[in-house]
Amino acid sequence: MDQIAAMRVFARVVEAGTFTRAADLLQMPKPSVTKLVQQLESHLRVKLLQRTTRRVTVTPEGAAYYERISRVLADIDDIEADVTNAQASPRGRLRVDIGSSLANRILIPMLPAFHRRYPDILLELGVSDRPVHLIGEGVDCVLRGGVLSDPSLVARRVAQMPYMTCATPDYLKRHGTPRTPTDLLEGHRVVSYFLSGTGRYVPPRYEHGHEQIEINGRAVIAVNESTAHLTALLTGLGVAQTFAFMAQPYVESGALVELLTDWEPAPMVVSVAYPSSRHMSAKLRAFVDWTVEAFAPYGSVDGR
């Protein structure tokens, strides 16, 4: 038995919650994963996992073992990085999860520059607006907007994204132009946004001096993905509050009209976040540092 390999496999099973998911993340056959864990348990003469048809549960002994080998595996990675000079030339697969609008409008167009600098990093982008469980899904880091409430994550703020309220010229001809946010409550329609994880609607927010207001107008459509939200806005379905970097090209072309310019909310903070419990590899450090640099034109607020 390769004990280091068995330890890595066991750690991944604990993090993924199932043998099947761990095998997918490790790109190994499931029987091989099962065999290595069984060999490790036989070697240690202790039960590390309780298996059910759907999920595995870590035994108290397994939890204690996982906590200690996580530090050992991180030390091994550090040693190998130093020996192979990986800090100067990071390599390997890096899984990043990012929202649709940030991926399509900002990150992906800049990736040729990233790969010129780090040609040996294979970047796997999970593109969605849904919340992800980083350790359980094998994700190295996420790029997300708003407040990150998970205390297990280390978040580095990279940008501030202002909002813009817009509608199409045709919609405004039919419904009139709102002058204040409360005008949206009478005779107007709103393109709403709801969160994928909870289904909670996110009402448009407006600020004017010290006055703050949220508007729950009459929604004719609600969307849980930012690019589709913009598409619904462009069809003339109603008024919507979206990110300025997405709407600005359409405002300049005349496809959208900016509204309520005296009532702008605070910008949304965008952060790159990764698990505090996971070793920060050279490839992850390279991506995080590059992201801070790449997002600098979008109102960087570099900090921790």
C-alpha positions in Angstrom: 0.0 0.0 0.0 1.2 3.5 -0.9 0.4 5.1 2.5 0.7 8.7 1.3 -1.7 7.9 -1.6 -4.1 6.2 0.8 -4.0 9.2 3.1 -4.8 11.6 0.2 -7.7 9.4 -0.9 -9.1 9.1 2.6 -8.9 12.9 3.0 -10.8 13.4 -0.3 -13.5 11.0 0.7 -14.0 12.9 4.0 -14.2 16.2 2.1 -16.5 14.9 -0.7 -18.8 12.9 1.5 -19.1 9.9 -0.8 -16.7 7.5 -2.5 -18.3 8.2 -5.9 -17.7 11.9 -5.6 -14.2 11.4 -4.3 -13.4 9.1 -7.2 -14.6 11.7 -9.7 -12.6 14.5 -8.1 -9.5 12.3 -8.0 -10.1 10.9 -11.5 -9.7 7.4 -10.2 -11.9 4.3 -10.5 -14.3 4.0 -7.5 -13.0 0.5 -6.7 -9.5 1.8 -6.4 -10.6 4.5 -3.9 -12.5 2.0 -1.9 -9.6 -0.4 -1.8 -7.1 2.2 -0.7 -9.3 3.3 2.2 -9.9 -0.3 3.2 -6.1 -0.9 3.2 -5.6 2.2 5.3 -8.1 1.0 7.9 -6.5 -2.5 7.9 -3.1 -0.9 8.4 -4.3 1.3 11.2 -6.5 -1.4 12.7 -9.3 1.1 13.2 -12.6 2.0 11.5 -12.2 5.4 9.9 -15.5 5.6 8.0 -19.1 4.3 8.4 -20.5 3.5 5.0 -24.2 3.8 4.0 -25.8 3.4 0.6 -25.8 7.2 0.0 -23.1 8.7 2.2 -20.1 8.0 4.4 -19.9 9.2 8.0 -16.5 9.8 9.7 -16.0 8.0 12.9 -14.5 9.8 15.9 -11.2 8.1 15.2 -11.4 9.0 11.5 -12.1 12.7 12.3 -9.0 12.8 14.5 -6.9 11.1 11.9 -8.2 13.4 9.2 -7.3 16.5 11.2 -3.7 15.4 11.7 -3.0 14.0 8.2 -4.4 17.3 6.6 -1.4 19.1 8.2 1.0 16.3 7.1 -0.2 16.4 3.5 0.0 20.2 3.5 3.6 19.9 4.7 4.4 17.4 2.0 3.0 19.7 -0.6 5.2 22.6 0.7 8.3 20.4 0.6 7.6 19.3 -3.0 6.9 22.9 -4.0 10.2 24.0 -2.7 12.1 21.1 -4.3 10.6 21.5 -7.7 10.7 25.3 -7.6 6.9 25.3 -8.2 6.7 28.8 -6.7 8.4 30.1 -9.8 6.5 27.9 -12.2 3.1 26.8 -10.7 1.5 23.8 -12.4 -1.5 21.5 -12.1 -5.3 21.6 -12.2 -7.1 24.5 -10.5 -10.8 24.5 -10.0 -12.5 27.9 -9.8 -16.2 28.7 -9.4 -17.4 32.1 -10.6 -20.7 33.8 -11.4 -21.9 34.0 -15.0 -21.6 37.7 -15.5 -18.1 38.0 -14.0 -17.0 35.0 -16.0 -18.3 36.0 -19.4 -17.8 39.8 -19.3 -14.5 40.1 -17.3 -12.5 37.0 -16.4 -12.6 34.8 -19.5 -11.6 37.6 -21.9 -8.5 38.2 -19.7 -7.5 34.5 -19.5 -5.1 34.6 -22.4 -2.8 36.8 -20.3 -3.1 34.4 -17.4 -2.1 31.5 -19.5 0.8 33.3 -21.0 2.1 33.9 -17.5 1.2 30.4 -16.1 1.2 28.0 -19.1 1.3 24.9 -16.9 -1.9 25.6 -14.9 -5.1 23.9 -16.2 -7.9 26.2 -15.1 -11.3 24.5 -14.7 -14.1 27.1 -14.5 -17.4 26.2 -12.9 -19.7 29.0 -14.1 -23.0 29.5 -12.2 -24.6 31.9 -9.7 -25.4 29.1 -7.3 -23.6 28.7 -3.9 -21.0 25.9 -3.9 -19.4 23.9 -1.1 -15.8 24.3 -1.8 -14.3 21.3 0.0 -17.1 19.0 -0.7 -17.1 19.8 -4.5 -13.4 20.0 -4.8 -13.3 23.7 -5.7 -10.1 25.5 -4.9 -11.5 29.0 -4.8 -14.6 31.1 -5.8 -15.1 34.6 -7.1 -18.3 36.0 -5.7 -20.1 39.3 -5.1 -21.6 40.5 -1.8 -20.9 39.6 1.8 -19.4 36.1 2.2 -20.8 34.8 5.5 -19.0 31.5 5.6 -16.4 31.8 8.4 -14.4 28.9 7.1 -13.4 31.0 4.0 -10.5 33.4 3.6 -11.8 36.2 1.4 -9.7 38.7 -0.5 -11.6 41.7 -1.9 -10.7 42.4 -5.5 -13.2 44.9 -6.9 -16.2 47.1 -6.3 -19.0 46.9 -8.9 -21.5 49.8 -9.1 -25.1 49.2 -10.0 -27.2 50.8 -12.7 -31.0 50.9 -13.1 -32.2 50.7 -16.7 -35.0 50.0 -19.1 -35.4 49.9 -22.9 -36.6 53.0 -24.8 -39.7 51.1 -25.9 -40.6 50.2 -22.4 -40.3 53.8 -21.3 -42.5 54.9 -24.2 -45.2 52.5 -22.9 -44.9 53.1 -19.2 -43.2 56.4 -18.7 -39.9 57.3 -17.1 -39.7 56.9 -13.3 -38.1 59.9 -11.5 -37.8 58.3 -8.0 -37.7 54.7 -6.8 -41.2 54.9 -5.4 -42.5 55.6 -8.9 -41.7 51.9 -9.7 -44.5 50.9 -7.4 -47.2 52.5 -9.6 -47.7 51.5 -13.2 -44.3 49.9 -13.7 -43.0 46.4 -14.1 -39.8 45.0 -12.6 -37.4 42.3 -13.8 -36.6 40.6 -10.5 -33.6 38.5 -9.4 -33.8 35.6 -6.9 -31.1 33.6 -5.2 -30.4 30.0 -6.5 -29.7 28.5 -3.1 -32.7 29.9 -1.1 -35.2 31.2 -3.7 -35.2 34.6 -1.9 -35.9 37.6 -4.0 -33.3 40.4 -4.0 -35.2 43.7 -4.3 -33.5 46.7 -5.9 -31.8 48.9 -3.3 -31.5 52.7 -3.7 -29.6 55.3 -1.7 -29.8 59.1 -1.8 -27.8 60.8 0.9 -28.7 59.2 4.2 -32.0 57.8 2.7 -32.1 54.1 1.8 -35.0 52.3 0.3 -35.8 48.8 -1.1 -38.4 48.5 -3.8 -40.6 45.4 -4.2 -42.3 46.4 -7.4 -44.6 44.3 -9.6 -42.4 41.5 -11.0 -43.4 40.1 -14.4 -40.4 37.7 -14.4 -37.8 36.6 -11.9 -34.4 35.2 -12.9 -31.7 33.5 -10.8 -28.8 34.0 -13.2 -27.2 37.4 -13.9 -26.7 37.1 -17.7 -30.3 35.9 -18.2 -31.4 38.8 -16.0 -29.8 41.2 -18.4 -31.3 39.5 -21.4 -34.8 39.8 -19.8 -34.1 43.5 -19.3 -33.1 43.9 -22.9 -36.3 42.4 -24.2 -38.3 45.3 -22.6 -40.0 43.2 -19.9 -39.5 45.9 -17.3 -37.1 48.0 -15.2 -34.1 46.2 -13.6 -31.1 47.0 -11.5 -28.0 45.3 -12.8 -24.3 45.8 -12.7 -23.0 48.9 -14.5 -20.2 46.9 -16.3 -22.9 44.8 -17.9 -25.4 47.5 -18.8 -23.0 50.3 -19.9 -22.3 49.0 -23.5 -26.1 48.9 -24.1 -26.6 52.3 -22.6 -23.9 53.7 -25.0 -25.6 52.0 -28.0 -29.0 53.3 -27.1 -30.5 49.8 -26.4 -31.0 50.8 -22.7 -31.6 54.0 -20.9 -30.1 54.7 -17.5 -32.6 55.7 -14.8 -32.6 57.1 -11.3 -29.0 58.3 -11.4 -29.5 60.2 -8.2 -30.4 57.0 -6.4 -27.4 54.7 -6.6 -26.7 52.0 -4.0 -23.3 51.3 -2.6 -21.2 49.2 -5.1 -21.1 45.4 -4.6 -17.8 44.1 -3.3 -16.3 41.2 -5.3 -14.0 38.8 -3.5 -11.9 35.8 -4.3 -12.3 33.2 -1.5 -10.8 29.9 -0.5 -11.0 27.5 2.4 -9.0 28.5 5.4 -8.4 24.9 6.3 -6.8 24.0 2.9 -3.2 24.4 2.1 -2.7 27.4 -0.3 -0.8 25.9 -3.1 1.5 27.8 -5.5 -1.1 27.6 -8.3 -3.8 28.9 -6.0 -1.6 31.7 -4.8 -0.7 32.6 -8.3 -4.3 32.8 -9.4 -5.4 34.8 -6.4 -2.6 37.4 -6.9 -3.3 37.6 -10.7 -7.0 38.1 -10.0 -6.3 41.1 -7.8 -4.2 42.5 -10.5 -6.6 41.7 -13.3 -9.6 43.2 -11.5 -7.8 46.4 -10.6 -9.5 48.5 -13.3 -12.9 47.6 -11.7 -12.4 49.7 -8.6 -10.0 47.4 -6.6 -10.4 47.4 -2.9 -7.5 45.0 -2.2 -7.6 43.9 1.4 -8.6 41.0 3.7 
